[in-house]
Amino acid sequence: MSDEAQDKLDQLCIDTLRMLAVDAVQQANSGHPGTPLGAAPVAYCLWQRFLRFDPRDAAWANRDRFVLSAGHASALLYGLLFLGGVKGAHSPLTSGGPVTMAALQGFRQADSVASGHPEHGLASGVETTTGPLGQGAATSVGMAIAQAWLGVTYNRPGFPLFDHKVYALVSDGDMMEGISAEAASLAGTLKLSHLCWIYDSNHISIEGPTSLAFVEDVGARFESYGWQVLRVPDANDLDLLTHALQTFVHTQDRPTLIIQQSHIGYGSPHRQDTKEAHGEALGAEEVRLTKQFYGFDPDVQFAVPEGVQAHFAGQFGVRGSTAHGAWKTLFAGYRAQYPELATQIERIQRRELPAGWDAELPRFEADAKGLATRDASAKVLNTLAAKMPWLLGGAADLAPSTKTNLGFDGAGDFSADHPNGRNFHFGIREHAMCAAASGMTLAGLRAFAAGFLIFTDYARGSIRLAAMMGLPVIYVWTHDSIAMGEDGPTHQPIEQLASFRAMPGMVLIRPADANEVVEAWRVVMRLRCKPASLVLSRQALPTLDRSQYASAAGVARGAYVLADAGDAADGPPDVILLGSGSEVALCIEAYEQLKAEGVKVRVVSMPSWDLFEEQDAAYRESVLPEAVHARVSVEAASGLGWERYVGRHGAIVAMHGFGLSAPGKVAQKRFGFDVSHVLAAARQQLSLRAASTVEG
């Protein structure tokens, strides 16, 4: 094929991507046509000339990653997946159906994999869910971290198993979001040379020109972060785009930002460079005019000219399948020479645990003084991580407080010079930390992210997307209540437990003592498609005598009968005390006093509502008999939701405002978290029960 013919075919493919996006948005009468019109050339250039992605196997471990952080331009991604012939995927790490012509025609409609914003697990080839701006960019940093760690951990001379690149297409809006600044700063510090962000600078957002609120020199900012910054003044110049991407490929000491200047709605006679091109369909007449500009028949929708798909198959398809085939051969040789490491890689890709992973978990003896659940967690985490090399993570500058540092020999700190470390220093960047943990998890690693429970408010967007994607990220949140003390109400969580319980897919566990911590970790490690939040105390909690009280193994069922003053022959209990975390010890104290008074009292430890709701009705009834109306819940947080378990007339001992700057015990007493208040609530419930019995 002559150069001229090649150029014409390239342009035809680019324009096909543009028209597919325009038609999809117009048919849905909803969406964002402007960015696909402006950014189609760079997307085409990347996919056709650089991206190593096997369309027959979207789960190939060493594929290049493409993240559309500008998720509003999803119609562009779906066009790429359709023209590239990406097949459906069904693996533990990535899944989804293929983007067919029917899916494109059903863009933004129910039952189409072409959803309004890209959703991981819905359409094959969508590497991560994006839409909330900045999230995709920050998650791509986690993917690049994973590549660096996997490469240095498993590559061997002659066996470059993990050398893939991570690309993200970002928008003006992405660059305005704080999370992208957090993530970019971290990436520059870590010198993630396999990471490339392509910034489509079209100077338009929903309200109008970005100059209304955004006039900084983005390139200078990224240079200060330690990035290489390349500039492409014309987004339609394939030669300059190719040169910029080639420069990135050869860069080995820092991440790369390519800034391209584009025109939103390019080719639309009346919408180019306008805010209207950003967030609404062009309109039937404008679509006709735009198609005429590109030489497409205005009366034909979803046109795919002859030769376009074959051209994608001949470049994107052949390059990816060839690279994948060579990798399979390489891995076979690797397995023969390094069988143990090969097995680890396969377990990572299947989200499997290593053999004997829980064989040496600690057991804690009864101790009235006890220890903080964060300290118990530290022992468990280190035991697990020593058995599972791909369990790794860090905190937002709080590892000494969250007790999440891996201290065994060989754990080390992850850094630009030592990317094999397993302790990550995310800095005071909670939002980017959680997005990075998602990116690492998407690569198969078991990543944990830690911080104070109150600071989850800084990271909510990333955590929510992890739950939406069903990623088994492990979150370790400490300083879980007013008992954390003197730092005061700014640092004392109140509503956070309720908010996580309301989040679909999130497994929240707030263990009551050290042995519940062990069982909580056992549950968390077995999760494959849900994130978990371990909520832990700063203060010491008594380690309960499990010969006197029930086994902590009940944690796996979310709630269990910890102590029962009666037995089956005595009938149901008179009153039930329910609690989680540090307040379970108060329930036990009250239990012992009520039991001595002859009251049939039951204590239910309820570390996880989520797990409890998964149990069958018979089990739930055995723990919380419907006939028992006298109930008291005790939790040093918002009481929202506890009415589900105590009923309309039950008592809820909870927080009803913000906390107090005072020593933890003083704060607890001030707000009624002592045994006298629990006893008073229980006795009131017993009085109400007696009164209702008399009336009956």
C-alpha positions in Angstrom: 0.0 0.0 0.0 1.3 3.4 -0.9 1.9 6.1 1.7 -0.9 8.1 0.2 -3.3 5.1 0.4 -2.2 4.4 3.9 -2.8 8.0 5.0 -6.3 7.9 3.4 -7.2 4.6 5.2 -5.9 6.0 8.5 -8.1 9.0 8.1 -11.1 6.9 7.1 -10.7 4.8 10.2 -10.4 7.9 12.4 -13.5 9.5 10.8 -15.4 6.2 11.3 -14.6 6.3 15.0 -16.0 9.9 15.0 -19.2 9.1 13.2 -19.9 6.0 15.2 -19.7 8.1 18.4 -21.9 10.9 16.9 -24.5 8.4 15.8 -24.5 6.6 19.2 -25.0 9.8 21.1 -27.6 11.1 18.7 -29.6 7.8 18.8 -29.5 7.9 22.6 -30.2 11.6 22.6 -27.8 11.6 25.5 -24.0 11.7 25.8 -20.9 13.6 24.9 -20.0 13.8 21.2 -17.4 16.6 21.4 -14.4 14.7 22.8 -14.7 11.7 20.5 -14.7 14.2 17.6 -11.6 15.9 18.8 -9.6 13.1 20.4 -10.3 10.3 17.8 -6.9 10.7 16.1 -4.8 10.2 19.2 -6.9 7.2 20.3 -6.5 5.7 16.8 -2.8 6.4 16.7 -2.3 4.7 20.1 -4.4 1.6 19.4 -3.2 1.1 15.8 0.5 1.8 16.2 1.4 1.1 19.9 -1.1 -0.7 22.1 -0.2 -4.4 22.8 -3.6 -5.8 23.5 -4.9 -9.2 22.2 -8.5 -8.7 21.1 -9.1 -12.4 21.6 -8.0 -12.4 25.2 -8.7 -9.1 27.1 -7.3 -10.7 30.3 -3.7 -11.3 29.1 -1.5 -10.4 32.0 1.1 -8.4 30.1 -1.3 -6.4 27.9 -0.9 -2.7 27.7 -3.6 -0.9 29.6 -5.7 1.9 28.2 -7.8 3.9 30.6 -10.4 6.4 29.4 -10.2 8.7 32.4 -12.4 11.1 30.4 -15.2 8.6 30.8 -17.8 11.0 29.4 -16.2 10.2 26.0 -17.2 6.5 26.3 -18.6 6.4 22.8 -15.0 6.7 21.6 -13.9 3.7 23.6 -16.8 1.6 22.5 -16.0 2.4 18.9 -12.4 1.3 19.4 -13.5 -1.9 21.1 -16.0 -2.6 18.3 -13.7 -1.9 15.4 -10.8 -3.6 17.2 -12.9 -6.8 17.4 -12.3 -7.2 21.2 -14.0 -10.5 22.3 -15.9 -11.1 25.5 -13.7 -11.9 28.5 -14.4 -14.2 31.4 -11.7 -14.3 34.0 -11.3 -13.5 37.7 -9.5 -10.3 36.9 -11.5 -9.0 34.0 -14.8 -9.9 32.3 -17.5 -8.4 30.1 -19.3 -8.8 26.9 -18.1 -7.7 23.5 -19.1 -4.3 22.1 -21.2 -5.3 19.1 -23.0 -3.1 16.6 -26.2 -3.8 18.6 -24.4 -2.5 21.7 -23.3 0.7 20.0 -26.9 1.2 18.7 -28.1 0.7 22.2 -25.6 3.2 23.7 -26.8 4.3 27.2 -29.8 2.0 27.1 -30.7 -0.8 29.5 -29.0 -4.1 28.8 -26.3 -2.7 26.5 -22.7 -3.1 27.5 -22.2 0.4 26.1 -23.2 2.2 29.3 -23.1 5.9 29.7 -19.7 5.8 31.3 -17.3 2.9 31.0 -18.0 0.1 33.5 -15.4 -2.5 34.3 -16.9 -6.0 34.0 -19.7 -4.9 31.7 -17.9 -4.3 28.4 -14.8 -6.4 27.7 -11.7 -4.2 27.3 -12.8 -1.6 29.9 -9.9 -1.7 32.3 -11.5 0.3 35.1 -14.8 2.1 35.7 -14.5 5.8 35.0 -16.7 8.8 34.8 -16.1 10.7 38.0 -13.2 12.8 36.7 -9.7 12.1 37.9 -10.6 8.6 39.0 -9.3 6.8 35.9 -6.1 8.8 35.9 -5.4 8.0 39.5 -6.3 4.3 39.1 -3.8 4.1 36.2 -1.1 5.1 38.7 -1.9 2.0 40.7 -1.8 -0.1 37.5 1.7 1.4 36.8 2.8 0.6 40.3 1.6 -3.0 39.8 3.6 -3.2 36.6 6.7 -2.0 38.3 6.3 -4.4 41.2 5.4 -7.4 39.1 8.3 -6.7 36.8 11.0 -6.5 39.4 9.5 -9.3 41.5 9.0 -11.9 38.7 11.0 -10.9 35.7 14.3 -12.9 35.2 17.1 -12.5 32.7 15.7 -13.5 29.4 12.1 -13.5 30.7 10.6 -10.0 30.7 7.1 -11.3 31.6 5.9 -7.9 32.8 6.9 -4.9 30.7 3.6 -3.5 29.7 2.7 0.2 29.4 -0.2 2.0 31.0 -1.9 4.8 29.1 -4.7 7.1 30.2 -6.6 9.6 28.1 -7.4 12.5 30.4 -9.4 15.7 29.9 -9.4 19.3 31.2 -11.8 18.2 33.9 -9.5 15.4 35.0 -6.7 17.9 35.4 -8.9 20.2 37.5 -9.8 17.4 40.0 -7.6 17.2 43.1 -7.2 13.5 42.9 -5.3 13.8 39.6 -2.8 16.1 41.3 -2.3 13.7 44.2 -1.8 10.8 41.8 0.5 12.7 39.4 2.7 13.8 42.3 2.9 10.3 43.6 3.7 8.9 40.1 6.5 11.5 39.6 8.0 10.6 43.0 8.0 6.9 42.1 9.3 7.6 38.6 6.8 5.3 37.0 8.3 5.3 33.5 5.7 2.9 32.0 2.9 5.4 32.6 1.7 7.8 30.0 -1.2 10.3 30.4 -2.5 11.9 27.2 -4.1 15.2 28.0 -6.7 16.2 25.5 -6.7 19.9 26.1 -9.8 21.3 24.3 -10.4 24.2 26.6 -14.1 23.6 27.0 -16.1 22.3 30.0 -19.8 22.2 30.7 -20.1 25.9 31.8 -18.0 27.2 28.9 -14.3 28.0 28.3 -12.0 26.4 30.9 -10.5 29.9 31.3 -13.4 30.7 33.5 -11.8 28.7 36.3 -8.6 27.0 35.0 -5.7 29.0 33.6 -2.6 27.3 35.1 0.3 26.0 33.1 -0.4 22.3 33.4 2.8 21.3 31.7 4.9 23.3 34.1 3.0 21.7 37.0 3.8 18.2 35.7 7.4 19.1 35.1 7.6 20.1 38.8 6.2 16.7 39.7 9.1 15.1 37.8 7.2 14.1 34.6 8.4 14.3 31.0 6.1 16.7 29.2 5.6 16.5 25.5 3.4 18.9 23.4 1.4 18.2 20.3 -0.1 21.5 19.1 -2.5 19.9 16.6 -4.5 16.8 17.7 -5.0 15.8 14.0 -1.2 15.5 13.3 -0.6 11.7 13.3 3.1 12.2 12.7 3.6 14.4 15.8 1.4 12.1 17.9 3.4 9.1 16.8 6.6 10.8 17.6 5.4 11.8 21.1 4.2 8.2 21.8 7.4 6.8 20.5 9.4 9.2 22.8 7.3 7.9 25.8 8.1 4.2 24.9 11.8 4.9 25.0 11.7 6.9 28.2 12.9 4.9 31.2 13.3 7.3 34.1 9.9 9.1 34.6 6.3 9.1 33.6 5.2 11.0 30.5 2.5 13.6 29.9 1.5 14.3 26.3 -0.5 17.5 26.0 -2.4 17.7 22.7 -4.4 20.8 21.7 -7.7 19.7 20.2 -11.0 21.2 19.2 -14.0 19.8 21.0 -16.7 18.8 18.4 -14.1 19.0 15.6 -15.9 19.0 12.2 -19.3 20.1 13.6 -20.0 23.4 11.7 -22.0 25.0 14.5 -20.8 23.1 17.6 -17.1 23.0 17.3 -15.3 24.7 20.2 -18.6 25.3 22.1 -19.8 24.0 25.5 -22.9 22.5 23.7 -20.6 20.0 22.1 -19.5 18.7 25.4 -22.6 17.3 27.0 -25.5 16.9 24.6 -26.3 15.3 21.2 -25.5 17.5 18.2 -29.1 17.3 16.9 -30.3 15.7 13.7 -29.5 18.5 11.3 -26.0 19.1 12.9 -25.2 15.4 12.6 -26.0 15.6 8.8 -23.8 18.6 8.4 -21.0 17.0 10.3 -21.2 13.8 8.3 -21.0 15.9 5.1 -17.9 17.6 6.5 -16.2 14.2 6.8 -17.5 12.8 3.5 -20.0 10.3 5.0 -23.5 9.8 3.7 -25.8 11.9 6.0 -28.6 9.4 5.5 -26.7 6.4 6.8 -26.3 5.7 10.5 -23.5 3.7 12.1 -21.6 3.4 8.9 -18.5 1.2 8.8 -16.8 1.6 5.4 -15.3 -1.4 3.7 -11.7 -2.0 4.9 -11.9 -0.3 8.2 -12.3 -3.4 10.4 -9.8 -5.3 8.4 -7.3 -2.5 8.9 -7.8 -2.6 12.7 -7.4 -6.4 12.6 -4.2 -6.1 10.5 -2.5 -3.7 12.9 -4.1 -3.6 16.4 -5.2 -7.2 16.2 -2.1 -8.8 14.7 0.3 -6.9 16.9 -1.6 -7.9 20.1 -2.1 -11.5 19.2 1.5 -11.9 18.0 2.8 -10.3 21.3 0.5 -12.5 23.3 1.6 -15.7 21.5 5.2 -14.8 22.1 4.5 -14.2 25.8 2.8 -17.6 26.1 5.9 -19.3 24.7 8.1 -17.2 27.1 5.9 -18.1 30.1 6.2 -21.8 29.2 10.0 -21.5 29.3 9.7 -19.5 32.5 7.6 -22.2 34.2 10.1 -24.8 33.3 12.9 -22.8 34.9 11.0 -21.1 37.8 8.1 -23.3 38.6 7.4 -21.8 42.0 7.3 -18.2 40.7 5.1 -19.3 37.8 2.6 -20.8 40.2 2.5 -17.5 42.1 1.8 -15.6 38.9 -1.0 -18.0 38.1 -2.5 -17.6 41.5 -2.4 -13.8 41.1 -4.2 -14.1 37.8 -6.9 -16.3 39.3 -7.2 -14.4 42.6 -6.3 -17.5 44.5 -4.7 -17.8 48.0 -1.4 -19.7 48.5 -1.5 -23.1 50.1 -1.4 -22.9 53.9 -2.1 -19.1 53.9 -3.9 -19.2 57.3 -1.9 -22.0 58.9 0.0 -19.8 61.3 -2.6 -17.1 62.2 -2.2 -16.1 65.9 -4.5 -16.9 68.7 -4.8 -14.5 71.6 -5.2 -15.6 75.2 -7.9 -14.1 77.4 -6.7 -10.8 78.9 -8.8 -8.3 80.8 -6.4 -5.5 79.7 -6.2 -6.8 76.2 -4.9 -4.8 73.3 -6.1 -2.5 70.6 -7.6 -4.2 67.6 -5.2 -2.2 65.4 -2.3 -4.0 67.2 -3.9 -7.4 66.8 -4.4 -6.6 63.1 -0.7 -5.8 62.8 0.2 -9.3 64.0 -2.3 -10.9 61.7 -1.4 -8.8 58.6 2.3 -9.5 59.0 1.6 -13.3 59.4 -0.5 -13.3 56.2 1.8 -11.2 54.2 4.8 -13.4 55.0 2.8 -16.3 53.4 1.5 -14.3 50.5 4.1 -12.3 48.6 1.5 -10.3 46.6 -0.3 -9.0 49.7 1.1 -5.5 49.9 0.0 -1.9 50.6 0.4 1.1 52.8 -1.1 4.1 54.4 -1.6 7.8 53.9 1.4 8.8 56.0 -0.2 6.9 59.0 1.4 3.5 59.0 2.8 3.9 62.6 -0.7 4.7 63.7 -2.7 2.2 61.6 -0.1 -0.5 62.4 0.0 -1.6 58.8 3.8 -1.7 58.3 5.1 -5.0 57.1 8.1 -5.6 59.4 9.4 -9.0 58.4 12.7 -9.5 56.6 12.5 -8.7 52.9 9.3 -6.7 53.1 11.0 -3.4 52.4 9.7 0.0 51.2 8.5 0.5 47.6 10.3 3.4 46.0 11.7 4.5 42.6 15.0 2.8 43.4 13.5 -0.3 45.1 10.2 -1.1 43.3 10.2 -4.6 44.9 9.2 -3.2 48.3 5.8 -4.1 49.8 5.3 -1.1 52.1 3.9 1.8 50.2 4.2 5.4 51.3 1.3 7.1 49.7 1.8 10.4 51.5 -1.1 12.5 52.7 -3.1 11.6 49.6 -6.1 9.4 50.8 -8.0 9.8 47.6 -5.2 8.9 45.3 -4.1 6.1 47.7 -7.5 4.4 47.4 -7.6 4.8 43.6 -4.1 3.4 43.3 -5.1 0.4 45.5 -7.9 -0.3 43.0 -5.4 -0.1 40.1 -3.1 -2.5 41.9 -6.0 -4.9 42.6 -7.1 -4.8 39.0 -3.7 -6.2 38.2 -4.3 -9.1 40.6 -2.4 -7.9 43.6 -4.0 -8.0 47.0 -3.6 -4.4 47.9 -4.5 -2.8 51.2 -4.9 0.9 52.0 -5.0 2.3 55.5 -5.8 5.4 57.4 -8.0 6.9 60.1 -11.7 6.1 59.6 -12.5 9.8 59.6 -10.3 10.5 56.6 -12.3 8.1 54.4 -14.3 11.2 53.7 -11.3 12.3 51.6 -11.4 9.1 49.6 -15.1 8.3 49.1 -15.1 8.5 45.3 -12.3 5.9 44.9 -13.8 3.6 47.6 -17.2 3.7 46.0 -15.9 2.7 42.5 -14.0 -0.2 44.1 -17.3 -1.4 45.5 -19.0 -0.8 42.2 -16.3 -2.9 40.3 -16.3 -5.6 42.9 -12.6 -5.3 43.6 -11.3 -7.1 46.7 -9.4 -4.1 48.0 -8.6 -4.3 51.7 -9.2 -1.1 53.7 -7.8 -0.8 57.2 -9.4 2.0 59.1 -8.3 2.8 62.6 -9.2 5.3 65.3 -12.8 4.2 64.9 -14.7 6.2 67.5 -14.8 9.0 70.0 -12.6 6.7 72.2 -9.6 7.8 70.0 -9.6 10.8 72.4 -7.8 14.1 72.5 -7.7 14.9 68.8 -11.4 15.8 69.2 -14.4 15.9 67.0 -12.5 16.8 63.8 -10.9 13.3 64.1 -13.7 11.3 65.7 -15.8 9.4 63.2 -19.6 9.5 63.8 -21.5 8.9 60.5 -18.8 6.9 58.7 -19.9 3.5 59.8 -23.5 4.1 58.6 -22.2 5.4 55.3 -20.1 2.4 54.6 -23.0 0.1 55.6 -25.1 1.9 53.1 -22.6 1.3 50.3 -23.6 -1.6 48.1 -21.0 -4.3 47.9 -18.8 -3.1 50.8 -18.1 -5.6 53.6 -17.6 -3.7 56.8 -16.2 -5.6 59.8 -15.7 -3.9 63.2 -14.2 -6.6 65.4 -14.7 -6.6 69.2 -11.4 -8.1 70.3 -8.1 -9.6 69.1 -9.6 -13.0 68.2 -12.4 -11.4 66.2 -9.7 -9.5 64.3 -8.1 -12.9 63.4 -11.4 -14.2 62.1 -12.2 -10.9 60.3 -8.9 -11.2 58.4 -9.8 -14.8 57.5 -13.1 -13.6 56.0 -11.4 -10.7 54.2 -8.7 -12.8 52.6 -11.3 -15.1 51.1 -13.2 -12.3 49.4 -12.7 -12.3 45.6 -15.3 -9.8 44.3 -16.0 -7.4 47.2 -13.9 -4.8 49.0 -13.7 -4.9 52.8 -13.3 -2.3 55.5 -11.7 -3.4 58.7 -12.6 -0.9 61.3 -10.2 -1.0 64.3 -9.7 0.7 67.6 -6.9 2.8 68.9 -7.6 1.9 72.5 -7.0 -1.5 74.1 -10.0 -3.8 74.3 -10.3 -6.8 76.6 -9.5 -10.1 74.9 -12.5 -12.2 75.8 -12.2 -15.7 77.4 -13.4 -17.9 74.6 -13.8 -20.8 77.0 -16.5 -18.8 78.7 -17.9 -17.1 75.7 -18.6 -18.3 72.1 -15.9 -18.8 69.5 -14.9 -15.8 67.5 -15.4 -18.0 64.4 -18.9 -16.5 64.5 -17.5 -13.4 62.8 -17.8 -15.2 59.5 -21.6 -15.0 59.8 -21.6 -11.3 60.6 -23.3 -11.7 64.0 -23.4 -14.4 66.5 -24.5 -15.2 70.1 -21.5 -14.4 72.1 -23.0 -15.0 75.6 -26.4 -16.4 76.6 -27.6 -16.6 80.3 -30.3 -19.1 79.4 -30.5 -22.2 77.3 -33.1 -23.6 74.8 -35.1 -25.2 77.6 -35.5 -21.9 79.3 -37.1 -20.3 76.3 -36.0 -17.1 74.5 -33.9 -14.5 76.3 -35.6 -11.6 78.2 -33.4 -9.0 76.6 -30.7 -8.9 73.9 -27.7 -6.6 74.0 -26.2 -6.0 70.5 -22.9 -4.3 69.8 -19.9 -4.0 67.6 -16.3 -3.3 68.2 -15.3 -1.7 71.5 -18.8 -1.6 72.8 -19.2 -5.3 72.9 -17.0 -5.3 76.0 -19.6 -3.0 77.6 -22.4 -5.4 76.7 -20.4 -8.2 78.3 -20.0 -6.2 81.5 -23.7 -5.5 81.6 -24.5 -9.1 80.8 -22.5 -10.3 83.8 -24.4 -8.0 86.1 -27.8 -8.8 84.7 -27.1 -12.5 84.7 -26.2 -12.3 88.4 -29.6 -10.7 88.9 -31.3 -13.7 87.3 -32.1 -12.0 84.0 -32.0 -14.2 80.9 -29.8 -11.9 78.9 -28.1 -12.5 75.6 -25.2 -10.7 74.0 -24.9 -10.6 70.2 -21.6 -9.5 68.8 -22.4 -7.9 65.4 -19.2 -7.0 63.7 -20.7 -7.1 60.2 -24.2 -6.3 59.2 -23.3 -7.1 55.6 -22.3 -10.7 56.4 -25.2 -11.2 58.7 -27.7 -10.2 56.0 -26.2 -12.9 53.8 -27.2 -15.6 56.2 -30.4 -17.6 55.9 -33.5 -16.7 57.8 -33.2 -19.6 60.2 -29.8 -18.5 61.3 -30.8 -14.9 61.7 -33.8 -16.0 63.7 -31.6 -18.1 66.0 -29.5 -15.1 66.8 -32.2 -12.5 67.0 -35.5 -14.2 67.8 -38.4 -12.2 66.4 -40.4 -12.8 69.6 -37.9 -10.9 71.7 -38.7 -7.3 71.5 -36.5 -6.1 74.4 -33.3 -5.1 72.7 -30.5 -2.7 73.2 -27.8 -1.8 70.6 -24.6 -0.1 71.7 -22.2 1.5 69.3 -20.2 4.7 69.6 -21.3 6.1 66.3 -24.4 7.3 64.6 -27.4 5.1 65.5 -28.7 5.2 61.9 -29.7 1.7 60.8 -29.8 0.0 64.2 -33.6 0.2 64.3 -33.5 -2.7 61.8 -32.2 -4.9 64.6 -33.7 -3.5 67.7 -37.1 -2.7 66.3 -39.4 0.2 66.8 -39.4 0.0 70.6 -35.8 -1.1 71.2 -33.1 1.2 72.7 -30.2 2.5 70.6 -27.2 3.7 72.6 -25.4 5.8 70.0 -23.9 9.2 69.2 -26.3 12.0 68.4 -23.8 14.7 67.6 -20.1 15.3 67.2 -17.5 14.3 69.7 -15.3 15.9 72.3 -11.6 16.8 72.7 -10.8 14.9 75.9 -9.1 11.6 76.9 -10.9 8.7 75.4 -12.4 7.4 78.6 -13.7 10.8 79.5 -15.3 11.2 76.0 -16.9 7.8 76.3 -18.4 8.5 79.7 -19.6 11.9 78.6 -21.6 10.4 75.8 -23.0 7.5 77.8 -20.7 4.7 76.7 -20.2 3.0 80.0 -21.8 0.0 81.7 -24.2 2.1 83.8 -25.9 3.5 80.7 -26.1 0.1 79.0 -27.7 -1.4 82.2 -30.1 1.5 82.4 -31.2 0.9 78.8 -31.5 -2.8 79.3 -33.6 -2.4 82.5 -35.9 0.1 80.7 -36.4 -2.5 78.0 -37.2 -5.1 80.6 -39.7 -2.7 82.2 -41.4 -2.1 78.9 -41.5 -5.8 78.3 -43.1 -6.4 81.7 -45.6 -3.7 81.1 -46.6 -5.0 77.7 -47.0 -8.5 79.2 -49.3 -7.2 81.9 -51.4 -5.3 79.3 -51.5 -8.4 77.1 
